[in-house]
Amino acid sequence: MTVLPRLPKPLSRVDLAAKELVSLIQSQPHLQTLPSERTLASQLGLSRNALREAIRQLELQGLLQIQQGKPTRIVQNLHHPITGSLALLVRSPKARLVQLFELREILEPKAAALAATRATSSDLRDLRTASSLLSESSSTSEAVTADIAFHRAVAKASRNQILLLVLESLIEPLEEAHSKGFQALSPHDPHPLQMHERILAAIASRNPADAEAAMLEHLAHSKKILRLS
């Protein structure tokens, strides 16, 4: 008996409408709000009901923000659905911190290695700016903001959009971890700025192995400061 291959399930009208909307947004990267529902339905050849449901679907996924009486905003906060689940999934703050660093040790050294081979001149400027902001910070909140900006810039320079999205999904627990880290930092501990400069130097010199090693060492120091190792 011949087993026929299973055919893919056809997309619903709402899924097709969502796909059309995503294509429209991707084709116009500077678009900040969607055109009116009537204009979109006519432009894309969609029913207004399917279009309305597709907009709701993309809002739940973090791509759009519906505003009552105003045009729908394109926000691209695709990480928000993940962010809201973390505290529910891992309720213990200490366990969240441990698991956060386990994930970071898997992702961020590789991101640094990729950045060393893929970073553009614009990426290097972003890394230097974040490093300068950290050196000029005068409060814990400023230091945390600059510290996270550096790690985000490394992920961005890796040119891996999925990796960047995962990091963005961890911003809230990262802020918590970095805040605790700066508060626990002693004069005898290596300052994160020193670690960042080593990572930046390796990326700028196009040395993936050194960039990966420097990031791994940076995370190990952070774990030690937070008493996670």
C-alpha positions, 0 to 999 in steps of 0.5 A: 500500500502506497502512503501518500505524502501529507499535504500542508494544511492550507492557510486560513483567510486570517493567516493569509491576511497576516502574511500579507501584512508582514510582507507589507511591513518588511517591504517598508522598514520605515513605516511606523503605522498601518494605513486605514483598515479600508485602504489596507483591505483594498490595497491587499485585496482582503476582506475587512473581517480577515484583516481585522483578525490578522491585526489582532493576531499580529498584536498578540505576537508583538508586531503591532499595537492597536490604539483606540481611535488612532492608526495601528502602530508597528512596534516589532516587540516580538520578544514581549510574549516570551518576556511575560512567560519567564516569571511564570515558568521559573518562579524562583528568582535565584533559579531564574538567574542560574538558568539565565546565565546557563543560556547566556553561556551558550549564546553570547560567546558564539554571538561575540565570535560571529560579531568578530567575522560579521560586524560592520563599521556601524556595529563597531561604532555602536559597541564603542558608544556603549563602552563609552557610556559605561565608562561615563556612568555615574549611577547603577541605573546608568551603568546597567543601561550601558552594560546591556546596550553593549551586550545587545550591540554584540548580538546585533553585530552577530547578524543573527536575527533569531539570536538578537530576538532571544536576547531581547526577550531576556532584557527584564531578567538581564536588567535585574541580574546586571543591577545586582551585579553592579551593587555587589561589585567590589574594588577587587573585582574586574570591572565590566568595562575592562571585560567589554574592552577586551571583547570589543578589541577582539571583535574589532581585530576580527579574532573570533576565538579571542572574542568568544573566550573574552565573552565567556570569561566576562560571564564567568566573572559575572557569575562569581560576583553574583555567587552563582558559581 
